[in-house]
Amino acid sequence: MSGRSRSETVKVRLTWRNVKGPDRLVIHAGRMWDGTRSSVRRDVDILVSGQRITGVEPHRAARPGTFVDASDKFVMPGIIDIHHHRQMQGYSYGSRQGPLWLSLGITTTRSPGDPAYHMVEERESVQSGRRVAPRFFGTGEAVDGARIYYNFMRPTFSQPQLGLELERAAALDYDLMKCYVRLPVMWHKQVIDWAHKRGAPVTSHYHYPAMALGGDGTEHIGATNRFGYSRTVTNVGSGFSDVISMFNDSQMARTPTLFGSSTLHREDTSLVNDPRVRRMYPLWRQTALATTVTSAQTTDQTVNRANLEHQVDQVREMIRGGGVVTTGTDSPIDHLAISTHMNLRAMVKYGITPREALITATSNSWAYLGERLGQVAPGYYADLAIIDGDPLTKINDAASVTAVVTSGLHRTVEELLAPYAGPDSSVAPLAVRASGANRVLPAVPRHQSTKGFWWNEPAVVEAARDSCCAPP
């Protein structure tokens, strides 16, 4: 070697195309809610070509195309969970994640932070139809300052580095940008200006100064910040009128992520015991879910209930004051797919109507994403949930899904679950068997030099994972 090096471009043919969708799909809906109105239409045909709805017309027999008989069902826009980390490290559902979402009527998710290249692989796999999962909007690692919180994020130390991060975001076609809690304010403004020139929204944990800078969304009812101000929630879950009026006046979207809704498992375990969840949740997640339920049922929930009620009070004041509220859960930090429905149930329990709650998970998200989603109308994506019940009357019925349509493709719940036999708790995983291959080795002893860094203790890391985005 002479000390010199040369670069060579290697062409890799990684081509794909969007799934086509059907030439003609006809869904005969006994009742149809379009995602906005206060009433339903009855006995209509939803006409689909490719990925789009082409018409909603009175039912007529013998229309050409593939026919779906939902004449005794309720058809509505598929639910949108607008805050989910589909590729978050440490949570592994494998291929179960997508069918689980769909089986509970969730047809779109958006991630405000994932490892960038994993996000792109997931998005392309879903859009091409190679992976069965909800429609996916995503971004890469949140843009943060010189110190980071999550291990997959990248610290940003300088103006040139910020430029490189934005260059990569453009090359990978991020659907949004997420600014995290230690990003300097002036750089936050740069990210917003850069993204808006490209038609992409920008979100963060901040109400102020993000609102003054032109930010588009705030994640969580109240979450981690490093400014020492910009609190959008009190210690008891309530919000002040000036905070709420600023949200409403600015039309900045707010995604509550009601972690406290898990307190409702005290009396509502319908989803915990649901065959879809029992079949699709990995054993480790079933254990975590059981722990949540046990806590809700065996400990005093008075404070948790009051805090949750106060948070929903804020949501209600925003909805009825003309603000933009979008449903999201931060799963898989919270329990995947279950938490979306528990958020909706919490809203209704504390004074929001089922229709208002469902709008936050359908047409409001369309308004924020800028995509034709969340409504049943010509020109919109054919992403639908077919339900046995009436969620406009009883919010729990939103989970009574019998089939979904995604990108114009009809799948029953049975078809979604068919490849999965369910976890078998009677068989020990290979990695922990007493004999044989792949035994788990003892943990590597901690080096003396790390003992002073208490924040690396496993218990501290686990507690931080559970509480990072919950209100104080």
C-alpha positions as CSV (number, residue, x, y, z in Angstrom):
1,M,0.0,0.0,0.0
2,S,1.4,3.4,-0.9
3,G,-0.7,5.2,1.6
4,R,-3.0,6.5,-1.0
5,S,-6.6,5.3,-1.4
6,R,-9.1,5.6,-4.2
7,S,-12.9,5.4,-4.1
8,E,-15.1,3.5,-6.4
9,T,-18.8,3.7,-6.9
10,V,-20.5,0.3,-6.9
11,K,-23.9,0.3,-8.5
12,V,-26.4,-1.6,-6.5
13,R,-29.8,-2.3,-8.1
14,L,-32.2,-1.7,-5.3
15,T,-35.4,-1.0,-7.2
16,W,-39.0,-1.2,-6.1
17,R,-42.4,0.2,-6.9
18,N,-45.6,1.0,-5.1
19,V,-48.1,-1.8,-4.7
20,K,-50.6,-1.4,-7.5
21,G,-53.9,-2.2,-5.7
22,P,-56.9,-3.7,-7.3
23,D,-58.4,-2.7,-10.7
24,R,-61.8,-2.5,-9.1
25,L,-63.0,-3.2,-5.5
26,V,-66.6,-2.7,-4.4
27,I,-67.3,-2.6,-0.7
28,H,-71.0,-2.7,0.2
29,A,-71.2,-0.9,3.5
30,G,-74.4,-1.2,5.7
31,R,-73.3,1.9,7.5
32,M,-70.4,4.2,6.6
33,W,-68.8,7.0,8.6
34,D,-66.7,9.3,6.5
35,G,-64.3,10.5,9.3
36,T,-65.9,13.9,9.8
37,R,-69.7,13.9,9.8
38,S,-71.9,13.5,12.9
39,S,-74.0,10.9,11.1
40,V,-73.5,7.8,9.0
41,R,-74.6,7.0,5.5
42,R,-76.4,3.7,5.0
43,D,-76.4,1.0,2.3
44,V,-73.6,2.5,0.1
45,D,-70.9,1.1,-2.2
46,I,-67.4,2.3,-1.6
47,L,-65.6,2.1,-5.0
48,V,-61.9,1.6,-5.1
49,S,-59.4,1.6,-8.0
50,G,-55.7,1.1,-7.3
51,Q,-55.0,2.6,-3.9
52,R,-57.7,5.3,-4.0
53,I,-61.4,5.6,-3.4
54,T,-63.1,6.7,-6.6
55,G,-66.6,7.0,-5.4
56,V,-69.1,6.5,-2.6
57,E,-72.6,5.8,-4.1
58,P,-75.9,4.2,-3.2
59,H,-75.7,0.5,-3.3
60,R,-76.3,-1.2,-6.6
61,A,-76.2,-4.9,-7.2
62,A,-73.9,-6.6,-9.7
63,R,-71.3,-3.8,-10.0
64,P,-68.2,-5.0,-11.8
65,G,-65.1,-5.7,-9.7
66,T,-64.1,-7.7,-6.6
67,F,-67.0,-7.5,-4.1
68,V,-66.7,-7.2,-0.3
69,D,-70.0,-7.8,1.5
70,A,-70.0,-5.5,4.6
71,S,-73.8,-5.0,4.4
72,D,-74.1,-5.8,8.1
73,K,-71.0,-3.9,9.2
74,F,-69.8,-0.4,10.0
75,V,-67.1,0.9,7.7
76,M,-64.9,3.9,8.7
77,P,-61.5,5.3,7.9
78,G,-58.7,3.2,9.3
79,I,-57.2,4.5,12.5
80,I,-54.0,6.6,12.4
81,D,-51.5,6.4,15.3
82,I,-49.3,9.4,14.6
83,H,-46.7,8.8,17.3
84,H,-45.1,5.4,17.2
85,H,-41.5,4.2,16.9
86,R,-41.7,1.2,14.6
87,Q,-38.0,0.4,14.5
88,M,-37.1,1.4,18.1
89,Q,-34.2,-0.6,19.4
90,G,-34.9,-3.1,22.2
91,Y,-38.4,-3.9,21.1
92,S,-38.6,-6.9,18.7
93,Y,-42.0,-8.1,17.4
94,G,-40.5,-9.3,14.1
95,S,-43.1,-9.6,11.4
96,R,-46.0,-9.7,13.9
97,Q,-46.1,-6.0,14.4
98,G,-47.8,-5.1,11.1
99,P,-50.6,-7.7,11.2
100,L,-51.2,-6.9,14.9
101,W,-51.8,-3.2,14.1
102,L,-54.0,-4.0,11.2
103,S,-56.1,-6.6,13.1
104,L,-57.0,-3.8,15.5
105,G,-58.0,-1.4,12.6
106,I,-54.9,0.8,12.6
107,T,-54.0,1.3,9.0
108,T,-51.4,4.1,9.3
109,T,-48.6,4.9,11.7
110,R,-46.1,7.7,11.8
111,S,-42.7,7.6,13.5
112,P,-41.1,10.8,14.8
113,G,-37.8,9.0,15.4
114,D,-36.2,5.8,14.2
115,P,-32.8,4.7,13.0
116,A,-32.8,6.3,9.6
117,Y,-31.9,3.4,7.3
118,H,-34.2,1.0,9.2
119,M,-37.0,3.5,8.7
120,V,-36.4,3.7,4.9
121,E,-36.3,-0.1,4.6
122,E,-39.6,-0.4,6.5
123,R,-41.3,2.3,4.5
124,E,-40.2,0.8,1.1
125,S,-41.1,-2.7,2.2
126,V,-44.6,-1.6,3.1
127,Q,-45.2,0.7,0.1
128,S,-44.1,-2.1,-2.2
129,G,-46.5,-4.6,-0.6
130,R,-43.7,-7.0,0.4
131,R,-44.4,-6.4,4.1
132,V,-47.9,-6.6,5.5
133,A,-48.2,-3.5,7.8
134,P,-50.0,-0.2,8.1
135,R,-49.0,2.7,5.8
136,F,-45.9,4.2,7.3
137,F,-44.6,7.8,7.5
138,G,-41.2,8.3,9.2
139,T,-38.1,10.2,9.9
140,G,-34.6,9.3,11.0
141,E,-33.0,10.0,14.3
142,A,-34.3,13.1,16.0
143,V,-31.9,16.0,15.5
144,D,-30.4,16.9,18.9
145,G,-27.6,18.9,20.4
146,A,-24.3,17.9,21.7
147,R,-25.8,15.5,24.3
148,I,-28.3,12.8,23.3
149,Y,-30.9,10.8,25.2
150,Y,-31.4,7.7,23.1
151,N,-28.5,5.6,22.0
152,F,-29.5,5.5,18.3
153,M,-29.5,9.3,18.1
154,R,-26.6,11.3,16.8
155,P,-25.2,14.3,18.7
156,T,-24.9,17.5,16.6
157,F,-21.8,19.5,17.5
158,S,-21.5,22.1,14.8
159,Q,-23.2,24.1,12.0
160,P,-21.4,22.0,9.3
161,Q,-22.7,18.8,10.9
162,L,-26.2,20.1,11.1
163,G,-25.9,20.7,7.3
164,L,-24.9,17.1,6.8
165,E,-27.8,15.8,8.8
166,L,-30.2,17.9,6.7
167,E,-28.5,16.6,3.5
168,R,-29.1,13.0,4.6
169,A,-32.7,13.8,5.5
170,A,-33.2,15.1,1.9
171,A,-31.5,12.1,0.4
172,L,-33.6,9.7,2.4
173,D,-36.8,11.7,1.8
174,Y,-37.9,12.1,5.4
175,D,-41.6,12.6,5.8
176,L,-41.1,14.9,8.8
177,M,-38.3,16.3,11.0
178,K,-38.1,15.9,14.8
179,C,-36.1,18.3,16.8
180,Y,-35.1,17.0,20.2
181,V,-34.6,18.6,23.6
182,R,-31.0,19.8,23.5
183,L,-30.9,21.2,20.0
184,P,-30.0,24.9,20.2
185,V,-32.9,27.2,19.4
186,M,-31.3,28.8,16.4
187,W,-30.6,25.4,14.9
188,H,-34.2,24.4,15.6
189,K,-35.2,27.4,13.6
190,Q,-32.9,26.4,10.8
191,V,-34.4,22.9,10.7
192,I,-37.9,24.3,10.5
193,D,-37.1,26.7,7.7
194,W,-35.3,23.9,5.8
195,A,-38.1,21.5,6.2
196,H,-40.9,23.9,5.3
197,K,-39.1,24.7,2.0
198,R,-39.5,21.0,1.2
199,G,-43.1,20.7,2.4
200,A,-42.3,18.6,5.5
201,P,-43.7,19.3,9.0
202,V,-41.5,19.7,12.0
203,T,-42.3,18.5,15.5
204,S,-40.7,18.5,18.9
205,H,-41.4,18.3,22.6
206,Y,-41.7,22.1,22.8
207,H,-44.7,24.4,22.9
208,Y,-42.5,27.5,23.1
209,P,-40.2,28.5,21.5
210,A,-41.1,26.0,18.7
211,M,-44.5,27.7,18.2
212,A,-42.8,31.1,17.7
213,L,-40.3,29.5,15.3
214,G,-43.1,28.1,13.1
215,G,-43.1,24.5,14.4
216,D,-46.0,22.3,13.3
217,G,-46.5,19.9,16.2
218,T,-45.9,19.1,19.8
219,E,-45.4,15.5,21.0
220,H,-47.0,14.4,24.3
221,I,-49.3,16.3,26.7
222,G,-46.0,17.2,28.5
223,A,-42.6,15.7,28.1
224,T,-38.9,15.9,28.7
225,N,-37.3,19.3,28.0
226,R,-34.0,20.9,28.8
227,F,-34.9,24.6,28.8
228,G,-36.3,24.9,32.3
229,Y,-39.5,26.3,31.0
230,S,-42.0,25.6,28.2
231,R,-44.1,23.4,30.5
232,T,-47.4,22.5,28.9
233,V,-48.7,20.5,31.8
234,T,-48.7,20.8,35.6
235,N,-47.7,18.0,38.0
236,V,-51.3,17.0,38.4
237,G,-52.0,16.8,34.6
238,S,-53.8,20.1,34.1
239,G,-53.0,22.8,31.7
240,F,-53.3,26.6,31.9
241,S,-55.6,28.5,29.6
242,D,-52.9,30.5,27.9
243,V,-51.1,27.3,26.8
244,I,-54.3,25.9,25.4
245,S,-55.3,29.1,23.7
246,M,-51.9,29.4,22.0
247,F,-52.3,25.9,20.6
248,N,-55.7,26.7,19.3
249,D,-54.8,30.0,17.8
250,S,-51.6,28.8,16.2
251,Q,-53.2,25.5,14.9
252,M,-50.0,23.7,16.1
253,A,-51.0,20.0,16.3
254,R,-50.7,18.3,19.7
255,T,-50.4,14.6,20.2
256,P,-51.3,13.8,23.8
257,T,-49.9,10.2,24.2
258,L,-52.0,9.4,27.2
259,F,-49.8,6.9,29.0
260,G,-52.0,7.2,32.0
261,S,-54.8,5.4,30.1
262,S,-53.3,2.2,31.4
263,T,-55.1,2.8,34.7
264,L,-58.3,1.8,32.9
265,H,-57.1,-1.8,32.8
266,R,-58.4,-1.9,36.4
267,E,-61.9,-2.6,35.0
268,D,-61.3,-3.0,31.3
269,T,-59.2,-6.0,30.2
270,S,-61.0,-6.7,27.0
271,L,-58.0,-6.0,24.9
272,V,-55.6,-7.7,27.2
273,N,-57.5,-10.9,26.9
274,D,-58.3,-10.4,23.2
275,P,-57.3,-13.4,21.0
276,R,-55.5,-11.1,18.6
277,V,-53.3,-9.8,21.4
278,R,-52.8,-13.2,23.0
279,R,-51.8,-14.7,19.7
280,M,-49.6,-11.8,18.4
281,Y,-47.9,-10.4,21.5
282,P,-44.4,-12.0,22.1
283,L,-44.2,-13.7,25.5
284,W,-41.9,-10.9,26.9
285,R,-44.5,-8.3,26.0
286,Q,-47.4,-10.3,27.5
287,T,-45.4,-10.4,30.7
288,A,-45.0,-6.6,30.6
289,L,-48.7,-6.2,29.9
290,A,-49.6,-8.4,32.8
291,T,-47.5,-6.3,35.0
292,T,-49.3,-3.2,33.9
293,V,-52.7,-4.8,34.5
294,T,-51.6,-6.1,38.0
295,S,-50.5,-2.6,39.0
296,A,-53.8,-1.0,37.8
297,Q,-55.8,-3.6,39.7
298,T,-53.9,-3.9,42.9
299,T,-52.7,-0.4,43.7
300,D,-54.5,2.8,44.6
301,Q,-55.3,4.5,41.3
302,T,-56.8,7.7,42.7
303,V,-54.0,10.0,41.8
304,N,-53.5,8.4,38.4
305,R,-57.2,8.7,37.6
306,A,-57.2,12.4,38.5
307,N,-54.1,13.1,36.5
308,L,-55.6,11.3,33.4
309,E,-58.8,13.2,33.8
310,H,-57.0,16.5,33.9
311,Q,-55.0,15.6,30.8
312,V,-58.2,14.7,28.9
313,D,-59.7,18.1,30.1
314,Q,-56.9,19.8,28.1
315,V,-57.6,17.6,25.1
316,R,-61.3,18.5,25.3
317,E,-60.6,22.2,25.6
318,M,-58.4,22.1,22.5
319,I,-61.0,20.1,20.4
320,R,-63.9,22.3,21.3
321,G,-61.7,25.4,21.0
322,G,-60.8,24.6,17.4
323,G,-57.4,23.2,18.1
324,V,-55.7,20.3,16.3
325,V,-55.4,17.1,18.4
326,T,-54.0,13.9,16.8
327,T,-53.9,10.5,18.5
328,G,-50.6,8.9,19.1
329,T,-49.2,6.5,21.8
330,D,-45.4,6.4,21.7
331,S,-45.7,2.6,21.4
332,P,-43.8,0.3,21.7
333,I,-42.9,2.2,24.9
334,D,-46.6,1.9,25.7
335,H,-48.3,-1.4,24.7
336,L,-48.4,-1.8,20.9
337,A,-51.8,-1.3,19.3
338,I,-53.7,-1.8,22.6
339,S,-52.6,1.7,23.8
340,T,-54.1,3.4,20.7
341,H,-57.6,2.1,21.7
342,M,-57.0,2.8,25.4
343,N,-56.2,6.4,24.5
344,L,-59.5,6.7,22.7
345,R,-61.4,5.1,25.6
346,A,-59.8,7.4,28.1
347,M,-60.9,10.4,26.1
348,V,-64.5,9.2,26.0
349,K,-64.5,8.2,29.7
350,Y,-63.6,11.8,30.7
351,G,-66.1,13.7,28.6
352,I,-65.1,13.6,24.9
353,T,-67.7,12.2,22.5
354,P,-66.8,9.0,20.5
355,R,-67.0,11.0,17.3
356,E,-64.6,13.7,18.7
357,A,-62.2,11.0,19.8
358,L,-62.3,9.2,16.5
359,I,-61.7,12.4,14.5
360,T,-58.4,12.8,16.4
361,A,-57.4,9.4,15.0
362,T,-58.7,9.9,11.5
363,S,-59.3,13.1,9.6
364,N,-57.3,15.4,12.0
365,S,-54.2,13.4,11.2
366,W,-54.9,13.9,7.5
367,A,-54.9,17.6,8.1
368,Y,-51.6,17.4,9.9
369,L,-49.8,14.9,7.6
370,G,-51.0,16.7,4.4
371,E,-51.9,13.4,2.9
372,R,-55.3,12.3,1.7
373,L,-55.9,9.9,4.6
374,G,-58.5,9.6,7.3
375,Q,-61.6,10.1,5.3
376,V,-63.9,8.0,3.2
377,A,-64.3,10.2,0.1
378,P,-63.2,10.2,-3.6
379,G,-59.5,10.8,-4.1
380,Y,-58.5,9.6,-0.6
381,Y,-56.4,6.5,0.0
382,A,-58.5,3.4,0.4
383,D,-57.4,2.6,4.0
384,L,-60.5,1.4,5.8
385,A,-61.6,-0.5,8.9
386,I,-64.6,-2.8,8.7
387,I,-66.2,-3.1,12.1
388,D,-68.8,-5.3,13.8
389,G,-70.5,-2.6,16.0
390,D,-71.0,1.1,16.2
391,P,-68.0,3.1,17.5
392,L,-69.8,6.4,17.2
393,T,-72.1,5.1,20.0
394,K,-69.7,2.8,21.9
395,I,-66.0,3.6,21.5
396,N,-64.9,0.1,22.5
397,D,-66.4,-1.1,19.2
398,A,-63.6,0.6,17.3
399,A,-61.6,-2.5,18.2
400,S,-64.2,-4.9,17.0
401,V,-62.5,-5.2,13.6
402,T,-63.4,-8.0,11.2
403,A,-61.3,-6.8,8.2
404,V,-59.3,-3.9,6.9
405,V,-58.5,-2.4,3.5
406,T,-55.0,-1.0,3.1
407,S,-53.8,0.6,-0.2
408,G,-57.0,-0.8,-1.7
409,L,-56.2,-4.4,-0.6
410,H,-58.8,-6.2,1.5
411,R,-57.7,-8.5,4.3
412,T,-59.7,-10.2,7.0
413,V,-58.5,-10.5,10.5
414,E,-58.3,-14.3,10.1
415,E,-56.0,-13.8,7.1
416,L,-53.8,-11.4,9.0
417,L,-53.3,-13.8,11.9
418,A,-53.2,-17.1,9.9
419,P,-49.4,-17.3,9.6
420,Y,-48.9,-17.0,13.3
421,A,-49.6,-19.9,15.7
422,G,-49.1,-17.7,18.8
423,P,-46.4,-17.8,21.4
424,D,-46.0,-21.1,23.2
425,S,-45.1,-20.5,26.9
426,S,-44.6,-24.2,27.4
427,V,-41.4,-24.3,25.3
428,A,-38.4,-22.6,26.8
429,P,-36.5,-20.4,24.3
430,L,-33.3,-21.9,23.0
431,A,-31.2,-19.2,24.5
432,V,-32.1,-20.1,28.0
433,R,-32.2,-23.8,27.9
434,A,-30.0,-25.5,30.5
435,S,-28.3,-27.6,27.8
436,G,-27.6,-27.4,24.1
437,A,-26.5,-24.6,21.8
438,N,-26.9,-20.9,22.3
439,R,-26.8,-20.8,26.1
440,V,-26.8,-17.3,27.6
441,L,-23.4,-16.5,29.1
442,P,-22.9,-14.7,32.4
443,A,-23.0,-10.9,32.1
444,V,-19.7,-9.3,31.5
445,P,-18.5,-7.7,34.8
446,R,-18.6,-3.9,34.8
447,H,-15.2,-2.2,34.6
448,Q,-14.1,-0.2,37.6
449,S,-14.0,3.0,35.6
450,T,-17.8,2.9,34.9
451,K,-19.0,2.5,38.5
452,G,-19.4,6.2,39.0
453,F,-21.8,6.6,36.1
454,W,-25.1,5.6,37.8
455,W,-27.2,6.5,34.8
456,N,-25.9,3.4,33.0
457,E,-27.3,1.1,35.6
458,P,-29.8,-1.3,34.0
459,A,-32.6,-0.4,36.5
460,V,-32.1,3.3,35.7
461,V,-32.1,2.7,32.0
462,E,-35.4,0.7,32.2
463,A,-37.0,3.3,34.4
464,A,-36.0,6.1,32.0
465,R,-37.5,4.1,29.1
466,D,-40.8,3.8,30.9
467,S,-41.0,7.5,32.0
468,C,-39.2,9.5,29.3
469,C,-42.3,11.0,27.8
470,A,-44.8,10.8,30.6
471,P,-45.9,14.0,32.3
472,P,-44.0,14.7,35.6
